[in-house]
Amino acid sequence: MKKEIADLIKRYRKRRGMSQKELAKKSGVNIRQIQRYESLSSDTGNMTLKNAIAIADALECDVRDLL
């Protein structure tokens, strides 16, 4: 995963005052996957569009802001 995307997810999450657990619950994306995205353990090529949209919706931002 590109560092910029990982940083953006983390930055938007922190701006909303959310923990990874809260983001996982609100987005429906498994917390381990959120952790992988933020820690660069997962490649963005492996992030599904469904997960990207769910995370963006939970963070109240446009999915294009994250990508």
N, C-alpha and C positions, 0 to 999 in steps of 0.2 A: 504494500500500500504506500502511496506517496505520502511523505511526511506532511505535506501541506494539508491533505485531507484529514489525516489523523489529528493534526493540530486544530483544524476547523471544527471537527466534531467535539473535541475536548473544550475548545473555547466557547462554542455555542452552549454546550451543556453547563459549563460553569457560570456563564452569564445568566442562565435560567435558574441557577442555584440548585441544580439537580445532581444527584449522585449517579454513578453508573447503574446502580440497582433501580433507581427511579426512572432513568431513561429506558432501561430494559423493559420495565413494567409498562410504561406509557407507550412505547413503540411496539411492544410485542416481539422484540428481537432478544434472543437469549443473552443474558448478561456476559457469558463467556465470549460471545461474538463481539459485543461492545468492547470488552477488554482487549480483545485481539485487534480490533480496528484501531483503538487508541494507542496501543503499544507497538503498532507496526508489525505484529505477529501474523497479520493476515494481509494478503495482497488485495488491492482494490479491484483487481480483475476478478476476484472471487466474491466481491460484494454484489449481491443480487440487487436488481433494480427495486424489487419489493422491499428489501431491507433499507436501501438508501432513501426511498420515499417514506417509509415508516419512521426512520430516524429523523428525517427533515420535518415531518409532520409533528413529531413529539417535541422537537426543538423549536417549533413554530417559525421555520424558515423555509425558503424555497430550496428544493433539492439541488437546483443549479448553483446555489451558494456553497454547497458542500463539494460539488464536483468541479 
